[in-house]
Amino acid sequence: MSEFSTTPAALQDQELQSLATEWRMRAMQGDQLAHRMARALEAEQRRRIRDSGLQILTPAASRASSPWWKFW
């Protein structure tokens, strides 16, 4: 495969997954450059997962009528 020439943020999810797997396999064989590349790609994967899980949550309707506890 050709050398990694673009930023991880510019890749599609499937491309990112396959490249991360390929670079991790190279890293497991002892290639230091591959270790750094695999870490960068995996960091981008984690960032995408984290960002996709963030949603704007609407506040729940609160009951201001009485507290859940009684003060004597």
C-alpha positions as CSV (number, residue, x, y, z in Angstrom):
1,M,0.0,0.0,0.0
2,S,1.2,3.6,-0.6
3,E,2.5,5.6,2.2
4,F,0.1,7.6,4.3
5,S,-0.1,11.1,2.7
6,T,-3.3,12.7,4.0
7,T,-4.5,13.7,7.4
8,P,-6.6,11.2,9.4
9,A,-9.4,13.7,9.7
10,A,-9.8,13.8,5.8
11,L,-10.4,10.0,5.6
12,Q,-13.7,8.2,5.5
13,D,-14.6,6.0,8.5
14,Q,-14.0,2.7,6.5
15,E,-10.7,4.0,5.2
16,L,-9.6,5.1,8.6
17,Q,-10.5,1.7,10.1
18,S,-8.5,-0.3,7.4
19,L,-5.5,2.0,7.6
20,A,-5.4,1.8,11.4
21,T,-5.5,-2.0,11.2
22,E,-2.8,-2.1,8.6
23,W,-0.5,0.3,10.5
24,R,-1.1,-1.6,13.8
25,M,-0.1,-4.8,12.1
26,R,3.2,-3.2,10.9
27,A,3.7,-1.7,14.4
28,M,3.4,-5.2,15.9
29,Q,6.3,-6.3,13.7
30,G,8.5,-3.6,15.3
31,D,8.3,-0.7,12.9
32,Q,8.5,2.6,15.0
33,L,7.1,4.8,12.2
34,A,4.1,2.4,12.0
35,H,3.6,2.7,15.7
36,R,3.3,6.5,15.5
37,M,1.0,6.2,12.5
38,A,-1.2,3.6,14.1
39,R,-1.5,5.8,17.3
40,A,-2.5,8.8,15.2
41,L,-5.1,6.9,13.3
42,E,-6.5,5.2,16.4
43,A,-6.7,8.6,18.1
44,E,-8.8,9.9,15.2
45,Q,-11.1,6.9,15.5
46,R,-11.6,7.5,19.2
47,R,-12.3,11.3,18.6
48,R,-14.9,10.4,16.0
49,I,-16.6,7.9,18.4
50,R,-16.5,10.4,21.2
51,D,-17.9,13.3,19.1
52,S,-20.7,11.1,17.6
53,G,-21.8,10.2,21.1
54,L,-22.2,13.9,22.1
55,Q,-25.7,15.2,21.7
56,I,-27.5,18.3,22.9
57,L,-29.7,17.1,25.7
58,T,-32.9,18.9,26.6
59,P,-33.3,19.5,30.3
60,A,-35.8,17.3,32.0
61,A,-39.0,18.9,33.3
62,S,-38.5,19.6,37.0
63,R,-41.2,19.4,39.7
64,A,-40.8,22.5,41.8
65,S,-44.0,21.7,43.8
66,S,-42.4,19.7,46.6
67,P,-39.0,18.3,47.4
68,W,-38.5,14.6,47.6
69,W,-37.6,14.8,51.2
70,K,-39.6,16.2,54.2
71,F,-38.1,18.5,56.7
72,W,-40.1,17.4,59.8
